[in-house]
């Protein structure tokens, strides 16, 4: 009987060891399952962080562009706007003219000129170029936008009196 009890205890120990092994396998499977879930969440988080980093880089570039544009606007307002005045060359024909600037400023010696109205509004300083005369005045052309305007105050130079030979009624011509 002692042998049977020993065999039963030994069998029970074997069953207990088997149960522990099954429990450890189940726990190991649960750990693996949780590890896979955790890795999936980490990959999702990394993907979200990459999207956020891309958005931050885009916003940073937009910020740099806006700051550059603001600096250009401020420089235009500081350096160009005070130097020019809007004038009417003819009824409904406008251009910007270089103001008479005191000699002590840094831009002294710049020749008198006109700047295209349309280009000036777009913050571009395009000097109007003389391109000849027509019967109304000097033609000024913008090389940036192609606009041609007439300066009615600048008339073509006079060529003097023109003599036309008249037919002499007594000479037979």
C-alpha positions as a Markdown table, in Angstrom:
| # | Residue | x | y | z |
|---|---|---|---|---|
| 1 | Unk | 0.0 | 0.0 | 0.0 |
| 2 | Unk | 2.9 | 2.3 | 0.7 |
| 3 | Unk | 4.1 | 1.7 | -2.8 |
| 4 | Unk | 0.6 | 2.6 | -4.1 |
| 5 | Unk | 0.5 | 5.8 | -2.1 |
| 6 | Unk | 4.0 | 6.7 | -3.3 |
| 7 | Unk | 3.0 | 6.0 | -6.8 |
| 8 | Unk | -0.2 | 8.1 | -6.4 |
| 9 | Unk | 1.9 | 10.9 | -4.9 |
| 10 | Unk | 4.4 | 10.6 | -7.7 |
| 11 | Unk | 1.5 | 10.6 | -10.2 |
| 12 | Unk | 0.1 | 13.7 | -8.5 |
| 13 | Unk | 3.4 | 15.4 | -8.6 |
| 14 | Unk | 3.7 | 14.6 | -12.3 |
| 15 | Unk | 0.2 | 16.0 | -12.8 |
| 16 | Unk | 1.1 | 19.1 | -10.8 |
| 17 | Unk | 4.3 | 19.6 | -12.9 |
| 18 | Unk | 2.3 | 19.2 | -16.0 |
| 19 | Unk | -0.3 | 21.7 | -14.8 |
| 20 | Unk | 2.5 | 24.1 | -14.0 |
| 21 | Unk | 4.0 | 23.6 | -17.4 |
| 22 | Unk | 0.6 | 24.2 | -19.0 |
| 23 | Unk | 0.1 | 27.3 | -16.9 |
| 24 | Unk | 3.5 | 28.6 | -17.8 |
| 25 | Unk | 2.8 | 28.0 | -21.5 |
| 26 | Unk | -0.6 | 29.8 | -21.2 |
| 27 | Unk | 1.2 | 32.7 | -19.4 |
| 28 | Unk | 3.9 | 32.7 | -22.1 |
| 29 | Unk | 1.3 | 32.8 | -24.8 |
| 30 | Unk | -0.5 | 35.7 | -23.0 |
| 31 | Unk | 2.8 | 37.5 | -22.7 |
| 32 | Unk | 3.5 | 37.0 | -26.4 |
| 33 | Unk | 0.0 | 38.2 | -27.3 |
| 34 | Unk | 0.4 | 41.3 | -25.1 |
| 35 | Unk | 3.8 | 41.9 | -26.6 |
| 36 | Unk | 2.3 | 41.8 | -30.1 |
| 37 | Unk | -0.4 | 44.3 | -29.0 |
| 38 | Unk | 2.2 | 46.6 | -27.5 |
| 39 | Unk | 4.3 | 46.5 | -30.6 |
| 40 | Unk | 1.3 | 47.3 | -32.8 |
| 41 | Unk | 0.5 | 50.3 | -30.6 |
| 42 | Unk | 4.1 | 51.4 | -30.7 |
| 43 | Unk | 4.2 | 51.3 | -34.5 |
| 44 | Unk | 0.9 | 53.3 | -34.6 |
| 45 | Unk | 2.4 | 55.9 | -32.2 |
| 46 | Unk | 5.6 | 56.1 | -34.4 |
| 47 | Unk | 3.5 | 56.6 | -37.5 |
| 48 | Unk | 1.6 | 59.4 | -35.7 |
| 49 | Unk | 4.8 | 61.0 | -34.6 |
| 50 | Unk | 6.2 | 61.0 | -38.1 |
| 51 | Unk | 3.0 | 62.7 | -39.4 |
| 52 | Unk | 3.3 | 65.3 | -36.6 |
| 53 | Unk | 7.0 | 65.8 | -37.4 |
| 54 | Unk | 6.1 | 66.3 | -41.1 |
| 55 | Unk | 3.4 | 68.8 | -40.2 |
| 56 | Unk | 5.8 | 70.7 | -37.9 |
| 57 | Unk | 8.4 | 70.8 | -40.7 |
| 58 | Unk | 5.7 | 72.2 | -43.1 |
| 59 | Unk | 4.5 | 74.8 | -40.6 |
| 60 | Unk | 8.1 | 75.8 | -39.9 |
| 61 | Unk | 8.8 | 76.4 | -43.6 |
| 62 | Unk | 5.5 | 78.4 | -43.9 |
| 63 | Unk | 6.6 | 80.4 | -41.0 |
| 64 | Unk | 10.0 | 81.1 | -42.6 |
| 65 | Unk | 8.3 | 82.1 | -45.9 |
| 66 | Unk | 5.9 | 84.4 | -44.1 |
| 67 | Unk | 8.7 | 86.0 | -42.1 |
| 68 | Unk | 10.7 | 86.5 | -45.3 |
| 69 | Unk | 7.6 | 88.1 | -47.0 |
| 70 | Unk | 7.0 | 90.3 | -44.0 |
| 71 | Unk | 10.7 | 91.4 | -44.1 |
| 72 | Unk | 10.4 | 92.2 | -47.8 |
| 73 | Unk | 7.2 | 94.2 | -47.2 |
| 74 | Unk | 8.8 | 96.2 | -44.3 |
| 75 | Unk | 12.0 | 96.8 | -46.4 |
| 76 | Unk | 9.8 | 98.0 | -49.3 |
| 77 | Unk | 7.8 | 100.3 | -47.0 |
| 78 | Unk | 11.1 | 101.6 | -45.4 |
| 79 | Unk | 13.3 | 102.0 | -48.5 |
| 80 | Unk | 11.1 | 102.5 | -51.6 |
| 81 | Unk | 7.7 | 104.0 | -50.6 |
| 82 | Unk | 9.1 | 107.2 | -49.1 |
| 83 | Unk | 11.2 | 107.9 | -52.3 |
| 84 | Unk | 8.3 | 107.9 | -54.8 |
| 85 | Unk | 5.1 | 109.9 | -55.2 |
| 86 | Unk | 2.1 | 109.1 | -57.4 |
| 87 | Unk | 1.6 | 111.5 | -60.2 |
| 88 | Unk | -1.0 | 111.7 | -63.0 |
| 89 | Unk | 0.8 | 111.9 | -66.4 |
| 90 | Unk | -2.5 | 112.4 | -68.3 |
| 91 | Unk | -6.1 | 112.0 | -67.4 |
| 92 | Unk | -6.4 | 108.5 | -65.9 |
| 93 | Unk | -2.7 | 107.7 | -66.6 |
| 94 | Unk | -0.7 | 107.2 | -63.4 |
| 95 | Unk | 2.9 | 106.5 | -62.6 |
| 96 | Unk | 5.2 | 106.9 | -59.7 |
| 97 | Unk | 7.9 | 109.6 | -59.9 |
| 98 | Unk | 11.1 | 109.7 | -58.0 |
| 99 | Unk | 10.8 | 112.5 | -55.4 |
| 100 | Unk | 13.3 | 115.3 | -55.1 |
| 101 | Unk | 15.6 | 113.8 | -52.4 |
| 102 | Unk | 18.0 | 115.8 | -50.4 |
| 103 | Unk | 21.6 | 115.3 | -51.4 |
| 104 | Unk | 22.7 | 113.9 | -48.0 |
| 105 | Unk | 20.6 | 110.7 | -48.4 |
| 106 | Unk | 22.3 | 107.5 | -49.6 |
| 107 | Unk | 20.4 | 107.3 | -53.0 |
| 108 | Unk | 21.7 | 110.7 | -54.2 |
| 109 | Unk | 22.6 | 111.1 | -57.8 |
| 110 | Unk | 19.9 | 108.7 | -59.1 |
| 111 | Unk | 18.5 | 110.2 | -62.3 |
| 112 | Unk | 14.8 | 111.3 | -62.4 |
| 113 | Unk | 12.6 | 108.5 | -63.6 |
| 114 | Unk | 9.1 | 107.1 | -63.5 |
| 115 | Unk | 8.1 | 103.7 | -62.1 |
| 116 | Unk | 5.2 | 101.5 | -63.5 |
| 117 | Unk | 2.0 | 101.9 | -61.5 |
| 118 | Unk | 1.0 | 98.2 | -61.8 |
| 119 | Unk | 4.4 | 96.8 | -61.0 |
| 120 | Unk | 4.8 | 99.2 | -58.0 |
| 121 | Unk | 1.5 | 97.9 | -56.6 |
| 122 | Unk | 3.0 | 94.4 | -56.8 |
| 123 | Unk | 6.1 | 95.7 | -54.9 |
| 124 | Unk | 8.3 | 95.6 | -57.9 |
| 125 | Unk | 10.3 | 98.7 | -59.0 |
| 126 | Unk | 10.2 | 98.7 | -62.8 |
| 127 | Unk | 11.5 | 101.9 | -64.3 |
| 128 | Unk | 9.5 | 103.0 | -67.4 |
| 129 | Unk | 11.7 | 103.2 | -70.4 |
| 130 | Unk | 11.4 | 105.9 | -73.1 |
| 131 | Unk | 10.3 | 104.2 | -76.4 |
| 132 | Unk | 9.7 | 107.2 | -78.7 |
| 133 | Unk | 7.1 | 109.8 | -79.3 |
| 134 | Unk | 3.7 | 109.8 | -80.8 |
| 135 | Unk | 1.5 | 112.8 | -81.5 |
| 136 | Unk | 0.3 | 113.0 | -77.8 |
| 137 | Unk | 3.7 | 112.8 | -76.1 |
| 138 | Unk | 6.5 | 110.5 | -75.0 |
| 139 | Unk | 5.8 | 106.8 | -74.9 |
| 140 | Unk | 7.0 | 105.1 | -71.8 |
| 141 | Unk | 7.2 | 101.3 | -71.7 |
| 142 | Unk | 7.5 | 98.9 | -68.7 |
| 143 | Unk | 9.9 | 96.1 | -69.5 |
| 144 | Unk | 8.4 | 94.0 | -66.6 |
| 145 | Unk | 4.7 | 93.9 | -67.6 |
| 146 | Unk | 4.8 | 95.3 | -71.1 |
| 147 | Unk | 2.5 | 98.3 | -70.3 |
| 148 | Unk | 3.0 | 101.4 | -72.5 |
| 149 | Unk | 1.8 | 104.8 | -71.3 |
| 150 | Unk | 1.9 | 108.2 | -72.8 |
| 151 | Unk | 3.4 | 111.1 | -70.9 |
| 152 | Unk | 1.4 | 114.1 | -72.3 |
| 153 | Unk | 3.6 | 116.6 | -70.5 |
| 154 | Unk | 6.6 | 115.4 | -72.6 |
| 155 | Unk | 5.7 | 116.5 | -76.1 |
| 156 | Unk | 7.8 | 115.6 | -79.2 |
| 157 | Unk | 10.6 | 118.1 | -79.9 |
| 158 | Unk | 9.7 | 120.8 | -82.3 |
| 159 | Unk | 11.3 | 120.5 | -85.7 |
| 160 | Unk | 10.8 | 124.1 | -86.5 |
| 161 | Unk | 8.7 | 125.7 | -89.2 |
| 162 | Unk | 8.1 | 123.6 | -92.2 |
| 163 | Unk | 8.2 | 125.4 | -95.6 |
| 164 | Unk | 6.1 | 124.0 | -98.3 |
| 165 | Unk | 6.8 | 125.2 | -101.8 |
| 166 | Unk | 3.8 | 126.7 | -103.3 |
| 167 | Unk | 2.9 | 126.6 | -106.9 |
| 168 | Unk | 3.6 | 129.8 | -108.5 |
| 169 | Unk | 0.6 | 130.7 | -110.7 |
| 170 | Unk | 2.8 | 132.9 | -113.0 |
| 171 | Unk | 5.5 | 130.4 | -113.7 |
| 172 | Unk | 3.3 | 127.8 | -115.3 |
| 173 | Unk | 3.7 | 125.1 | -112.9 |
